[in-house]
Amino acid sequence: MDTIASLFSFITTPVSWVIVQFHSLYGAIFGPDSGWAWGLSIVSLVVLIRICLIPLFVKQIKATRGMQALQPKMKAIQERYKNDKQRQSEEMMKLYKETGTNPLSSCLPILAQSPFFFALYHVLSAIANGQTIGVINQSLLESARQAHIFGAPLAAKFTDSAEKAASLGASITDVRIVTAVMIVMMSLSQFYTQRQLMQKNVDLSVKTPFMQQQKMLMYIFPLIFAVMGINFPVGVLVYWLTTNVWTMGQQMYVINQNPTPGSKAQDQYLTRLVKHVTTHGEVKSRGKKKIVAAIVAKGPDRNDNERKFITALMKQGMAAQADGSVIKSAEATADADAASGGAAKRQQPKRQTKSQRQTPPKPSSKK
């Protein structure tokens, strides 16, 4: 791991500088040797990195939407070459190339964070070994070695020996309890994030290699974190747990505000939108108008959720317009009646009794 981390040593100095700047802020509040000061510095590092990665996240969402748009074509390829797996794979790769989509786009945020992750690991490993690194001088090194998070030193690992934990001012029991709890939380948060994506924000009506990939990642990533986590210092566990929680919250927001077409999340979103329109009589936000306009523009190509949405509006006496607005459909009828002067209703004939229907009519007498 040290060999891999050393490959990212070019970013070690910037990462250590950012941590030190945040530490000077939190140290003034909690004390320079406090675990809170150093722990919150790592959390703030994560927040700063994730804010910088928002454009990449938006690009990832667009790429994922592109994959979703290809689902019908991918399904057609599967049906056409269902007995020839090699040809099926070739046609899938050809489709990806023609449309410029990438089935591995969901890995982009992880790949972008890798240099920072390994740089932080390298910094904490140096602290554990009593070595200065980057802008962390001897006084900061001593302060970091004294910092404990819930009784575990910042640079301690689950696999450390009792002697190593004692040299950092902690017991091996405290270190292993804290690291084990954080590893479990880290793995569970990763699993929940991927499971939430699979259950709510994926079009489950189409089975494709992309779907299989996402399902596989749901189980592989938490397992990888659990196995590798025992070799992560406490500070790195804080980093990765924080970024998992950020990802989970960010994904919840996207699922609730801009769900994938055909997904369970879209059905729930459109149901809420119908209730909103019924209550307020209009679509207010620009984002909601864009979604309604896109549904109207699809016409007969709407999925089940979108057809259900249009039907629900009609039952409420409303109709979606091409610009994303919603009007009461009864208004159009009222305008038509007013223009024609209010045509009188046709008088219905009186209903005959049963005896009248059975009695034959009397023949008319001729004079």
C-alpha positions as CSV (number, residue, x, y, z in Angstrom):
1,M,0.0,0.0,0.0
2,D,2.9,2.4,0.8
3,T,4.2,1.8,-2.7
4,I,0.9,2.7,-4.3
5,A,0.5,5.7,-2.0
6,S,4.0,7.0,-2.9
7,L,2.8,7.2,-6.5
8,F,0.5,10.0,-5.4
9,S,3.2,11.8,-3.3
10,F,3.0,14.8,-5.7
11,I,-0.3,15.7,-4.0
12,T,0.8,15.0,-0.5
13,T,2.0,18.6,0.2
14,P,-1.3,20.2,-1.0
15,V,-3.4,17.7,1.1
16,S,-1.2,18.3,4.2
17,W,-1.4,22.0,3.7
18,V,-5.3,22.0,3.5
19,I,-5.4,19.8,6.7
20,V,-3.1,22.2,8.5
21,Q,-5.2,25.3,7.5
22,F,-8.4,23.7,8.8
23,H,-6.6,22.5,11.9
24,S,-5.5,26.0,12.7
25,L,-9.2,27.0,12.6
26,Y,-10.6,24.1,14.7
27,G,-7.6,24.1,17.0
28,A,-8.5,27.6,18.1
29,I,-11.9,26.3,19.1
30,F,-11.3,22.8,20.5
31,G,-7.6,22.9,21.3
32,P,-4.7,22.1,18.9
33,D,-4.1,18.6,20.3
34,S,-7.8,17.7,20.3
35,G,-9.1,14.8,18.2
36,W,-12.0,17.0,17.2
37,A,-9.6,19.6,15.7
38,W,-7.8,17.0,13.6
39,G,-11.0,14.9,12.9
40,L,-13.0,17.9,11.7
41,S,-10.0,19.0,9.6
42,I,-10.3,15.7,7.7
43,V,-14.1,16.0,7.4
44,S,-13.6,19.6,6.0
45,L,-11.0,18.2,3.5
46,V,-13.7,15.8,2.2
47,V,-16.3,18.5,1.9
48,L,-13.9,20.8,0.0
49,I,-13.0,18.0,-2.4
50,R,-16.6,16.9,-3.0
51,I,-17.6,20.5,-3.7
52,C,-14.8,20.7,-6.3
53,L,-16.1,17.5,-7.8
54,I,-19.7,18.7,-8.2
55,P,-19.1,19.4,-12.0
56,L,-17.8,15.9,-12.4
57,F,-20.8,14.6,-10.5
58,V,-23.1,16.4,-12.9
59,K,-21.3,14.9,-15.8
60,Q,-21.6,11.5,-14.3
61,I,-25.4,12.0,-13.9
62,K,-25.7,13.0,-17.6
63,A,-23.7,10.0,-18.6
64,T,-25.9,7.7,-16.5
65,R,-29.0,9.3,-18.1
66,G,-27.4,8.6,-21.5
67,M,-27.1,4.9,-20.5
68,Q,-30.7,4.9,-19.4
69,A,-31.8,6.4,-22.8
70,L,-30.0,3.5,-24.5
71,Q,-32.0,0.8,-22.6
72,P,-34.5,0.1,-25.4
73,K,-31.7,-0.3,-28.0
74,M,-29.7,-2.5,-25.6
75,K,-32.7,-4.7,-25.0
76,A,-33.2,-5.0,-28.8
77,I,-29.6,-6.1,-29.2
78,Q,-30.1,-8.7,-26.4
79,E,-33.1,-10.1,-28.1
80,R,-31.6,-10.2,-31.5
81,Y,-28.3,-11.9,-30.5
82,K,-29.5,-13.8,-27.4
83,N,-27.9,-17.0,-28.7
84,D,-24.6,-15.3,-29.6
85,K,-23.0,-13.7,-26.5
86,Q,-19.9,-12.6,-28.3
87,R,-21.8,-10.8,-31.1
88,Q,-24.0,-9.3,-28.4
89,S,-21.0,-7.9,-26.6
90,E,-19.6,-6.5,-29.9
91,E,-22.8,-4.8,-30.7
92,M,-23.1,-3.3,-27.2
93,M,-19.5,-1.9,-27.5
94,K,-20.4,-0.5,-30.9
95,L,-23.5,1.2,-29.5
96,Y,-21.4,2.7,-26.6
97,K,-18.9,4.1,-29.2
98,E,-21.5,5.5,-31.5
99,T,-23.4,7.3,-28.7
100,G,-20.3,8.3,-26.7
101,T,-21.6,6.7,-23.5
102,N,-19.5,4.9,-20.9
103,P,-20.9,2.0,-18.7
104,L,-18.2,2.7,-16.1
105,S,-19.2,6.3,-15.6
106,S,-20.5,5.5,-12.1
107,C,-16.8,5.0,-11.0
108,L,-15.7,8.5,-12.0
109,P,-16.1,10.1,-8.6
110,I,-14.1,7.3,-6.9
111,L,-11.3,7.5,-9.5
112,A,-11.1,11.3,-9.1
113,Q,-10.8,11.0,-5.3
114,S,-8.1,8.3,-5.5
115,P,-5.1,10.8,-5.5
116,F,-6.4,12.6,-2.4
117,F,-7.3,9.3,-0.7
118,F,-3.8,7.8,-1.1
119,A,-2.1,11.1,-0.3
120,L,-4.0,11.3,3.0
121,Y,-3.1,7.7,3.7
122,H,0.6,8.5,3.1
123,V,0.3,11.6,5.5
124,L,-1.3,9.6,8.3
125,S,1.2,6.7,7.9
126,A,4.1,9.2,8.2
127,I,2.5,10.6,11.4
128,A,2.1,7.0,12.8
129,N,5.8,6.4,12.1
130,G,6.8,9.7,13.7
131,Q,8.0,11.3,10.4
132,T,7.3,14.8,9.2
133,I,5.7,15.1,5.8
134,G,4.5,17.9,3.5
135,V,3.9,21.1,5.6
136,I,3.4,19.0,8.8
137,N,6.5,20.0,10.9
138,Q,7.7,18.4,14.1
139,S,5.3,20.4,16.4
140,L,2.3,19.5,14.3
141,L,3.5,15.9,14.1
142,E,3.5,15.7,17.9
143,S,0.0,17.3,18.1
144,A,-1.4,14.9,15.5
145,R,0.1,11.9,17.4
146,Q,-1.7,13.0,20.6
147,A,-5.0,13.4,18.9
148,H,-7.6,10.7,19.7
149,I,-11.0,10.1,18.1
150,F,-13.2,8.2,20.6
151,G,-10.1,6.9,22.3
152,A,-8.3,5.8,19.1
153,P,-5.3,7.7,17.8
154,L,-5.7,9.4,14.4
155,A,-2.9,7.3,12.9
156,A,-3.8,3.9,14.5
157,K,-5.0,0.9,12.4
158,F,-7.0,-2.2,13.3
159,T,-4.0,-4.4,12.4
160,D,-1.6,-2.5,14.7
161,S,0.1,-4.4,17.5
162,A,-0.5,-3.6,21.2
163,E,3.0,-2.1,21.4
164,K,2.2,0.2,18.4
165,A,-1.1,1.3,20.0
166,A,0.7,2.0,23.3
167,S,3.3,4.1,21.6
168,L,0.5,6.3,20.3
169,G,-1.0,6.6,23.8
170,A,-4.0,4.1,23.4
171,S,-5.0,0.5,24.2
172,I,-5.3,-2.0,21.4
173,T,-8.9,-2.8,22.5
174,D,-10.0,0.9,22.0
175,V,-8.3,1.0,18.7
176,R,-9.9,-2.2,17.4
177,I,-13.4,-1.3,18.7
178,V,-13.4,2.2,17.1
179,T,-11.9,1.0,13.8
180,A,-14.3,-2.0,13.6
181,V,-17.3,0.2,14.2
182,M,-16.1,2.7,11.5
183,I,-15.4,-0.1,9.0
184,V,-18.9,-1.5,9.5
185,M,-20.4,1.9,9.1
186,M,-18.3,2.7,6.0
187,S,-19.4,-0.6,4.3
188,L,-23.0,-0.3,5.3
189,S,-23.2,3.3,4.0
190,Q,-21.6,2.2,0.7
191,F,-24.1,-0.7,0.4
192,Y,-27.1,1.4,1.2
193,T,-26.1,4.1,-1.4
194,Q,-25.8,1.5,-4.2
195,R,-28.9,-0.3,-3.1
196,Q,-30.9,2.9,-3.1
197,L,-29.7,3.5,-6.6
198,M,-30.7,0.0,-7.7
199,Q,-34.1,0.0,-6.1
200,K,-35.3,3.5,-6.7
201,N,-33.4,5.2,-9.6
202,V,-32.9,2.5,-12.2
203,D,-35.4,1.4,-14.9
204,L,-36.0,-2.2,-13.8
205,S,-38.2,-3.0,-16.8
206,V,-35.1,-3.5,-18.9
207,K,-32.4,-6.1,-18.0
208,T,-29.0,-5.0,-19.5
209,P,-25.3,-5.5,-18.8
210,F,-25.4,-2.0,-17.2
211,M,-27.9,-3.3,-14.7
212,Q,-25.8,-6.3,-14.0
213,Q,-22.8,-4.1,-13.4
214,Q,-24.6,-1.9,-11.0
215,K,-25.9,-4.9,-9.1
216,M,-22.4,-6.4,-8.9
217,L,-21.0,-3.1,-7.6
218,M,-23.6,-3.1,-4.8
219,Y,-22.0,-6.1,-3.3
220,I,-18.4,-5.8,-4.4
221,F,-17.6,-2.2,-3.1
222,P,-18.8,-2.8,0.5
223,L,-16.8,-6.0,0.6
224,I,-13.7,-4.3,-0.7
225,F,-14.0,-1.5,1.9
226,A,-14.5,-4.1,4.7
227,V,-11.4,-6.0,3.7
228,M,-9.1,-3.0,3.0
229,G,-10.5,-1.1,6.0
230,I,-8.5,-3.1,8.5
231,N,-5.4,-1.5,7.0
232,F,-6.7,2.1,7.0
233,P,-5.6,4.5,9.8
234,V,-8.5,6.0,11.8
235,G,-8.1,9.3,9.9
236,V,-8.6,7.6,6.6
237,L,-11.7,5.8,7.9
238,V,-13.0,9.2,8.9
239,Y,-12.3,10.5,5.4
240,W,-14.0,7.6,3.6
241,L,-17.0,7.4,6.0
242,T,-17.5,11.1,5.4
243,T,-17.4,10.9,1.7
244,N,-19.8,7.9,1.8
245,V,-22.3,9.9,3.8
246,W,-21.9,12.9,1.4
247,T,-22.5,10.6,-1.6
248,M,-25.5,9.1,0.0
249,G,-27.1,12.5,0.7
250,Q,-26.2,13.8,-2.7
251,Q,-27.8,10.8,-4.4
252,M,-30.9,11.2,-2.3
253,Y,-31.3,14.7,-3.5
254,V,-30.8,13.7,-7.2
255,I,-33.3,10.8,-6.8
256,N,-35.9,13.0,-5.2
257,Q,-35.5,16.0,-7.6
258,N,-34.5,14.5,-10.9
259,P,-35.2,10.7,-11.0
260,T,-34.4,8.4,-13.8
261,P,-37.2,7.8,-16.3
262,G,-39.0,4.5,-15.8
263,S,-37.7,4.1,-12.2
264,K,-39.6,3.7,-9.0
265,A,-38.3,7.1,-7.9
266,Q,-39.9,8.7,-11.0
267,D,-43.3,7.2,-10.1
268,Q,-43.0,8.6,-6.6
269,Y,-41.8,12.0,-7.9
270,L,-44.7,12.3,-10.4
271,T,-47.2,11.2,-7.7
272,R,-45.9,14.0,-5.5
273,L,-46.1,16.4,-8.5
274,V,-49.8,15.6,-9.1
275,K,-50.6,16.3,-5.5
276,H,-48.6,19.6,-5.7
277,V,-50.5,20.6,-8.9
278,T,-53.8,19.7,-7.4
279,T,-53.1,21.8,-4.3
280,H,-51.7,24.9,-6.0
281,G,-53.3,24.6,-9.4
282,E,-50.0,25.2,-11.2
283,V,-46.4,24.1,-11.6
284,K,-44.2,26.7,-10.0
285,S,-40.6,25.8,-10.2
286,R,-38.6,25.9,-13.4
287,G,-37.2,22.4,-12.8
288,K,-40.6,20.8,-12.5
289,K,-41.8,22.6,-15.6
290,K,-38.9,21.1,-17.6
291,I,-39.8,17.7,-16.4
292,V,-43.5,18.2,-17.4
293,A,-42.5,19.6,-20.8
294,A,-40.3,16.6,-21.5
295,I,-43.1,14.2,-20.7
296,V,-45.5,16.1,-23.0
297,A,-42.9,16.1,-25.8
298,K,-42.5,12.3,-25.6
299,G,-46.1,11.8,-26.8
300,P,-46.8,8.1,-27.4
301,D,-43.2,7.2,-26.3
302,R,-44.0,7.9,-22.6
303,N,-43.2,5.2,-20.1
304,D,-45.8,3.7,-17.7
305,N,-45.0,6.3,-15.0
306,E,-45.5,9.2,-17.4
307,R,-48.7,7.9,-18.8
308,K,-50.0,7.4,-15.3
309,F,-49.0,11.0,-14.5
310,I,-50.9,12.4,-17.5
311,T,-54.0,10.2,-16.6
312,A,-53.9,11.4,-13.0
313,L,-53.9,15.0,-14.2
314,M,-56.9,14.4,-16.5
315,K,-58.8,12.8,-13.6
316,Q,-58.2,16.0,-11.7
317,G,-59.6,18.0,-14.6
318,M,-56.2,19.3,-15.7
319,A,-54.0,19.1,-18.8
320,A,-50.2,19.4,-19.1
321,Q,-49.0,21.9,-21.8
322,A,-45.9,21.8,-24.0
323,D,-44.2,24.6,-22.0
324,G,-44.5,22.6,-18.8
325,S,-47.4,24.5,-17.4
326,V,-50.7,22.8,-16.3
327,I,-54.1,24.3,-17.0
328,K,-57.6,23.2,-15.9
329,S,-59.1,21.3,-18.8
330,A,-62.6,22.4,-17.8
331,E,-61.7,26.0,-18.7
332,A,-61.4,25.1,-22.3
333,T,-64.9,23.6,-22.3
334,A,-66.3,26.7,-20.5
335,D,-64.7,29.0,-23.1
336,A,-66.2,27.0,-25.9
337,D,-69.7,27.1,-24.3
338,A,-69.4,30.9,-23.8
339,A,-68.4,31.4,-27.4
340,S,-71.4,29.5,-28.7
341,G,-73.8,31.4,-26.5
342,G,-74.6,28.4,-24.3
343,A,-76.5,25.9,-26.5
344,A,-79.6,24.7,-24.9
345,K,-79.7,21.1,-23.7
346,R,-81.8,18.8,-25.9
347,Q,-85.0,17.9,-24.2
348,Q,-85.3,14.2,-23.5
349,P,-88.6,12.5,-24.2
350,K,-90.7,11.4,-21.2
351,R,-90.2,7.8,-20.2
352,Q,-93.2,5.5,-20.7
353,T,-94.5,3.2,-18.1
354,K,-94.5,-0.6,-18.7
355,S,-98.3,-0.7,-19.3
356,Q,-98.0,2.1,-21.9
357,R,-95.2,0.2,-23.7
358,Q,-97.3,-3.0,-23.8
359,T,-100.5,-1.3,-25.0
360,P,-100.6,-1.1,-28.8
361,P,-101.4,2.3,-30.2
362,K,-105.0,2.9,-31.3
363,P,-105.6,3.1,-35.0
364,S,-106.5,6.6,-36.2
365,S,-110.0,7.1,-37.4
366,K,-110.6,8.5,-40.9
367,K,-113.5,10.7,-41.6
